[in-house]
Amino acid sequence: MKKIVFTTLFLVGALLTNAQYNSLGLYNPHFTFNKAEFIPSKLGTNKSRVEFRALPNAFVYAGNSLMPINDILYPTTSGIDKAINEANNSSRFGAAGEIPFLAISYRVGKTKELMTFSFSNKTRVLANTVLGDNLLKLIWNGNKQFEGQTVDLGKFKANSFAATQINLGWAMPIEIGSKTLRIGSNLKYLLGVAGASISETTPKLTTETGGKSVAFSNLDYRADMADPDENNTFLGSGFAIDLSATYSFTDEINASLAILDIGSIGFSENTKSYSGNGNFTFEGLVIDNIFNDYTIDLDSVLRADVNTEGDSNQTFSVGLPTRLVAHVEKNITNGEAYTKHGIYLTYIQGFNNNAGTTTKPYFAAGYSYSLNDILNVGSTANYGGYSGFGLGMFMSVKAGPFRIGAGSNSGLSYLLFPRSAKSVDFSFMTTWSIGKGTTKISAPSIN
């Protein structure tokens, strides 16, 4: 029964961590909507007059930087000991789920694309936590390990939100001599269903020699939350924008840059806020492990100098996962009207540690092969972000105007390296494409 409380809480938290980046949408030519979510200027590149999505799509992801998924599913005390004691910086935990619903795009121009517009909506649920490794070591092993020291417990920060998102997107081509530049953007309106935010704090711990005096200092925190009830469906709202450009060096090679989710969600209904700062000291108390029984002597003293405040109906905001996407691809057509082979490289850099992204860079590479544009298969490799290394694959089938596909960014790495893989994920995608165009984009132009 040793440490059962922490094990239970840790497993629940880890197994609920679900979608960082659904890069499969970038690498499968059958799914333009998914690609345009990363690179808005890619909207309309399949040259269909109309594309729409009516069935639910989904992407779920579970990952962390602390422990292999296998150790989470089959936990042992020795496995958790090893993971926590070897942690040497800060541990990242991400949580999200995205379910896109309706989406429709329309290309303006009878023979030449002037512009493509889109409307879409989806549900987003994201969460993020960053824990200092000394804080994890304190929780798991107690303060005796820090005897005679003052240690920085590291940064602690957490935020989450659930929202319905409505998108208005557009993309257009501009010919520059013999080259083509596409520009595009998404304007997003978010209706917040729930949200929570704990601002970053960096507490310190001092343990006296012998361990009988424990002092916490530099406590300065603020926690905000908004919870739905039967009277309020939406507790706030916000706006965000995506911007991107794609430059085609040749018909087969192009490069893109995008900045995504510039914005935030403000919550003003059913809110509660808590804040505090100060120091407190336990004297006459030894804690070898907070999950073992220990005795508090009658002469133990708690000396506190902590100010706490609680309030309701205070407006707060949760920042969105703003990030930079750099993407290069080579599409080999071999004279066919579709991409026979696709080679892709992607770099994603988060500007913050908000729900949905991290400042830890993310690299991904992908390859796709198409059999007569009916069966697409491919593989991916990625590194960074929440969980380090991952290998995956995807497949999709086209039946007339309908396309359906599924895949994973990390399924292969979990099957091949179950003792080291720190993420699992799954994606499901559908779309309809109607009214194939025959003429390449060409307007307006700059000579």
C-alpha positions in Angstrom: 0.0 0.0 0.0 3.1 2.2 0.1 2.6 5.5 -1.9 -0.8 4.3 -3.2 -2.3 7.7 -3.0 0.3 9.4 -5.2 0.3 6.4 -7.6 -3.4 6.7 -8.1 -3.3 10.4 -8.6 -0.3 10.2 -11.0 -1.9 7.5 -13.1 -5.2 9.3 -13.4 -3.4 12.5 -14.5 -1.1 10.7 -16.9 -3.9 8.6 -18.5 -6.0 11.7 -19.0 -3.2 13.5 -20.9 -4.5 13.5 -24.4 -3.4 16.1 -28.5 -0.4 18.0 -29.1 0.1 18.1 -32.8 -1.9 16.0 -35.4 0.9 16.2 -37.9 -0.7 13.4 -39.9 -3.1 16.0 -41.4 0.0 17.6 -42.9 1.3 14.4 -44.6 -1.8 12.8 -46.2 -2.8 14.5 -49.5 -6.4 13.3 -49.1 -7.1 15.8 -46.2 -6.8 19.5 -47.1 -8.8 20.7 -44.1 -6.5 19.0 -41.6 -3.4 20.5 -43.5 -5.0 24.0 -43.5 -5.4 23.8 -39.7 -1.6 23.9 -39.5 -1.0 26.0 -42.6 -4.0 28.2 -43.6 -2.4 29.0 -47.0 -2.8 25.3 -48.0 -6.6 25.7 -48.1 -7.8 24.9 -51.6 -4.6 23.2 -52.8 -6.5 20.1 -53.8 -8.2 22.3 -56.5 -11.7 21.0 -55.7 -14.6 23.4 -56.2 -16.2 22.3 -53.0 -14.9 20.3 -50.0 -16.9 19.5 -46.9 -16.8 17.5 -43.8 -20.0 16.4 -41.9 -18.9 13.4 -39.9 -17.0 13.9 -36.6 -13.2 13.6 -36.8 -11.0 13.2 -33.8 -7.4 13.2 -32.6 -6.4 12.1 -29.1 -2.9 12.0 -27.6 -1.4 10.9 -24.3 2.2 11.9 -23.5 4.5 13.2 -20.9 8.3 13.8 -20.5 8.6 11.9 -17.2 7.7 8.2 -17.6 7.2 5.6 -20.4 3.6 4.8 -21.2 4.3 1.1 -20.3 5.3 2.1 -16.8 2.1 4.2 -16.5 -0.1 1.3 -17.6 1.8 -1.3 -15.5 3.2 0.8 -12.6 5.8 -0.3 -10.1 7.3 1.5 -7.2 10.8 0.9 -8.7 9.7 2.3 -12.0 8.3 5.5 -10.5 11.4 5.8 -8.3 13.6 5.5 -11.3 11.7 8.1 -13.3 11.5 10.7 -10.6 15.0 10.3 -9.3 16.5 10.6 -12.8 14.4 13.7 -13.7 16.9 16.6 -14.1 14.9 19.6 -15.3 11.2 20.1 -15.4 8.5 17.6 -16.3 5.8 18.4 -18.9 2.3 16.9 -19.0 -0.1 17.7 -21.8 -3.8 17.0 -22.2 -6.2 17.7 -25.1 -8.8 16.3 -27.3 -10.1 17.9 -30.5 -13.3 16.8 -32.4 -13.9 18.7 -35.6 -17.5 18.7 -36.9 -18.9 20.7 -39.8 -16.4 22.2 -42.4 -17.0 23.5 -45.9 -14.7 25.3 -48.4 -15.6 26.9 -51.8 -13.2 27.9 -54.5 -14.0 31.2 -56.3 -13.2 31.2 -60.0 -14.6 29.1 -62.9 -11.3 28.1 -64.5 -8.7 29.9 -62.3 -8.7 30.1 -58.6 -9.1 33.6 -57.3 -9.7 32.7 -53.7 -10.9 29.8 -51.5 -13.1 30.4 -48.5 -13.9 28.1 -45.6 -16.2 27.8 -42.6 -15.7 25.2 -39.9 -16.2 24.4 -36.3 -14.8 22.0 -33.7 -14.6 21.3 -30.0 -11.3 21.8 -28.2 -10.3 20.5 -24.8 -6.7 21.2 -23.8 -4.7 21.2 -20.6 -1.0 21.7 -19.6 1.1 21.3 -16.5 4.8 22.0 -15.9 6.2 20.6 -12.6 9.7 21.2 -11.3 11.6 18.0 -10.7 12.5 18.8 -7.1 8.8 19.2 -6.4 8.1 15.7 -7.7 11.1 14.4 -5.6 9.7 16.1 -2.5 6.2 14.6 -3.1 7.5 11.1 -3.7 10.5 10.9 -1.3 9.9 13.5 1.3 12.2 16.3 2.5 14.9 14.2 4.3 16.8 14.0 0.9 17.3 17.8 1.1 18.7 17.8 4.6 20.8 20.9 5.3 19.9 22.5 1.9 17.8 25.2 0.4 16.5 24.0 -2.9 14.5 25.5 -5.7 11.4 23.4 -6.2 11.2 24.5 -9.8 8.5 26.2 -11.8 5.0 25.2 -11.4 2.3 26.3 -13.9 -1.0 24.8 -15.1 -3.8 25.9 -17.4 -6.7 24.3 -19.3 -9.7 25.2 -21.3 -12.7 23.7 -23.1 -14.3 25.6 -25.9 -16.3 25.5 -29.1 -14.4 27.1 -31.9 -15.8 28.7 -35.1 -13.4 29.3 -37.9 -13.6 31.6 -41.0 -10.7 30.9 -43.3 -9.4 32.0 -46.7 -6.4 31.5 -49.0 -5.4 32.9 -52.3 -2.6 32.5 -54.9 -0.4 35.2 -56.2 1.9 34.6 -59.1 5.3 36.2 -58.9 6.8 35.8 -62.3 7.0 32.0 -62.8 6.7 31.3 -59.1 3.6 31.1 -56.9 3.0 32.5 -53.4 -0.1 31.5 -51.5 -1.3 33.5 -48.5 -4.0 32.6 -46.0 -5.4 33.0 -42.5 -8.0 31.7 -40.1 -10.1 34.0 -37.9 -11.3 32.1 -34.9 -14.1 32.8 -32.4 -14.1 30.7 -29.3 -16.9 30.2 -26.8 -15.4 29.0 -23.5 -17.2 26.2 -21.7 -14.7 25.9 -18.8 -11.2 27.2 -18.0 -8.6 27.2 -15.3 -5.2 28.9 -14.8 -2.5 28.7 -12.2 0.1 31.4 -12.8 3.8 30.4 -12.7 5.4 30.2 -9.3 8.9 29.1 -8.1 8.8 28.1 -4.4 11.9 27.3 -2.4 12.4 24.7 0.4 14.8 24.8 3.3 15.4 21.7 5.4 17.5 22.1 8.5 20.2 19.5 9.4 18.3 16.7 11.1 15.2 17.5 9.1 13.3 19.0 12.0 12.7 22.4 10.5 11.1 22.7 7.1 10.6 26.2 5.6 8.8 27.1 2.4 9.5 30.5 1.0 8.9 32.6 -2.2 5.3 31.4 -2.3 3.4 33.6 -4.7 0.5 32.1 -6.5 -2.8 32.9 -8.2 -5.4 30.3 -9.3 -8.4 31.2 -11.4 -11.2 28.8 -12.6 -14.6 28.9 -14.3 -16.9 25.9 -14.0 -20.1 25.3 -16.1 -23.5 24.7 -14.5 -27.1 24.1 -15.6 -27.6 27.9 -16.1 -24.6 28.8 -18.1 -23.4 26.9 -21.2 -20.7 29.3 -22.2 -18.7 31.1 -19.5 -16.6 33.4 -21.8 -15.3 34.0 -25.2 -12.2 35.0 -27.2 -10.7 35.6 -30.6 -7.6 34.2 -32.3 -6.0 34.4 -35.7 -3.7 32.1 -37.8 -1.5 33.6 -40.5 0.5 31.7 -43.1 2.3 31.9 -46.5 3.4 29.1 -48.9 6.0 29.7 -51.6 6.3 27.2 -54.5 9.8 27.0 -55.8 8.7 24.5 -58.4 5.5 22.5 -59.1 6.9 19.8 -56.8 8.7 21.7 -54.0 7.2 24.3 -51.6 7.9 25.8 -48.2 5.5 27.3 -45.7 5.5 29.5 -42.6 2.6 29.9 -40.2 1.9 31.4 -36.8 -1.1 29.8 -35.1 -3.5 30.6 -32.2 -2.5 34.2 -31.6 -5.1 35.1 -29.0 -6.8 34.1 -25.7 -10.1 33.2 -24.1 -11.6 35.5 -21.4 -13.9 34.0 -18.7 -16.3 36.2 -16.9 -19.1 33.8 -15.7 -19.0 31.4 -12.7 -15.4 32.4 -11.9 -13.5 31.9 -8.7 -10.0 33.3 -8.0 -7.5 32.5 -5.2 -4.2 34.1 -4.5 -1.5 34.0 -1.8 2.0 34.9 -1.0 4.4 34.6 2.0 6.4 32.0 3.9 5.7 29.2 6.4 7.9 27.0 8.6 7.3 23.7 10.3 9.5 23.1 13.4 9.8 19.8 15.3 8.6 17.7 12.3 10.4 15.1 10.2 8.8 14.0 7.0 10.6 11.0 5.4 7.8 10.4 3.0 4.5 12.2 2.9 2.6 8.9 2.2 4.1 7.1 5.2 2.8 7.5 8.8 4.7 10.0 10.8 4.2 11.5 14.3 3.8 15.2 14.9 5.2 16.1 18.4 3.1 18.2 20.7 5.8 20.8 20.7 5.7 21.1 16.9 5.2 24.6 15.8 3.8 26.1 12.5 5.1 29.6 12.0 3.3 31.2 9.0 3.4 34.5 7.3 1.1 33.8 4.4 -1.6 36.1 3.0 -4.4 34.4 1.1 -7.4 35.9 -0.7 -10.4 34.4 -2.4 -12.9 36.1 -4.7 -15.6 35.4 -7.1 -16.8 36.9 -10.4 -13.3 38.1 -11.4 -12.5 38.0 -15.1 -9.5 36.1 -16.2 -8.1 34.8 -19.4 -6.3 31.6 -20.6 -3.8 32.1 -23.4 -3.9 29.9 -26.5 -1.0 27.7 -27.6 0.7 30.3 -29.9 3.3 28.5 -32.1 5.4 28.9 -35.2 5.2 26.2 -37.9 7.9 25.8 -40.6 7.1 23.2 -43.2 8.8 22.0 -46.4 7.5 19.4 -48.8 8.4 17.7 -52.0 5.5 16.2 -54.0 6.4 13.8 -56.8 3.6 13.4 -59.3 5.4 11.4 -62.2 3.0 13.0 -64.7 -0.1 12.0 -62.7 -2.7 14.4 -61.5 -2.1 13.5 -57.9 0.9 13.2 -55.5 2.5 9.8 -56.0 5.2 10.3 -53.4 5.3 13.0 -50.7 8.3 13.9 -48.5 7.7 16.3 -45.6 9.7 18.1 -42.9 8.1 20.1 -40.2 9.4 22.2 -37.3 7.0 23.6 -34.6 8.1 26.0 -31.9 5.8 27.0 -29.1 6.0 30.5 -27.8 4.6 29.6 -24.4 3.9 26.6 -22.2 0.1 27.0 -22.5 -2.3 24.1 -23.0 -1.6 22.6 -26.4 2.1 23.5 -26.9 5.4 23.8 -25.1 8.5 25.8 -25.6 10.3 22.5 -26.2 10.8 22.4 -30.1 9.0 19.7 -32.1 10.5 18.1 -35.2 8.6 15.8 -37.5 9.3 14.1 -40.9 6.8 12.2 -43.0 6.5 10.1 -46.2 3.4 9.3 -48.2 2.7 6.9 -51.1 -0.4 7.0 -53.2 -1.8 4.0 -55.2 -3.8 5.6 -58.0 -5.0 8.3 -55.5 -7.3 5.6 -54.1 -5.1 4.2 -51.3 -2.7 6.5 -49.4 -0.2 5.0 -46.9 2.7 6.7 -45.1 5.0 6.9 -42.1 6.1 9.6 -39.7 8.9 10.2 -37.2 8.9 13.0 -34.6 10.9 14.2 -31.7 10.4 16.9 -29.0 7.4 18.5 -27.5 5.8 16.8 -24.6 7.2 13.3 -25.0 10.3 13.1 -27.1 10.7 10.4 -29.8 7.8 8.9 -31.7 7.3 6.7 -34.8 3.9 6.4 -36.6 2.0 5.5 -39.7 -1.3 6.4 -41.5 -3.6 5.1 -44.2 -6.6 6.5 -46.0 -9.0 5.3 -48.7 -10.8 7.3 -51.4 -14.2 6.1 -52.7 -15.5 8.6 -55.3 -15.7 12.0 -53.5 -15.5 10.4 -50.0 -12.2 9.9 -48.1 -11.7 8.2 -44.8 -8.4 7.6 -43.0 -6.8 6.9 -39.6 -3.3 6.9 -38.2 -0.9 7.5 -35.3 2.2 9.6 -34.7 3.5 7.3 -32.0 1.9 3.9 -32.4 4.9 2.2 -34.0 7.3 3.5 -31.3 5.0 2.1 -28.6 4.8 -1.3 -30.3 8.6 -1.4 -31.0 9.9 0.3 -27.8 7.3 -0.1 -25.1 9.8 0.5 -22.3 10.8 3.9 -23.6 7.9 5.4 -25.6 6.3 8.2 -23.7 3.2 8.9 -25.9 0.3 7.2 -27.6 -2.2 8.8 -30.0 -4.8 8.1 -32.6 -6.4 10.2 -35.4 -9.5 9.6 -37.5 -10.3 11.8 -40.5 -13.1 12.1 -43.1 -13.9 14.5 -45.9 -15.8 14.9 -49.2 -14.3 16.6 -52.3 -16.6 17.6 -55.2 -16.0 19.4 -58.5 -12.4 18.8 -59.5 -10.7 21.7 -61.2 -8.5 21.4 -64.3 -6.6 24.7 -64.4 -3.8 25.7 -62.1 -3.9 28.7 -59.9 -2.9 31.9 -61.6 -4.4 35.1 -60.3 -3.6 37.8 -59.3 -0.1 38.2 -60.6 3.0 40.4 -59.9 5.6 40.6 -62.7 
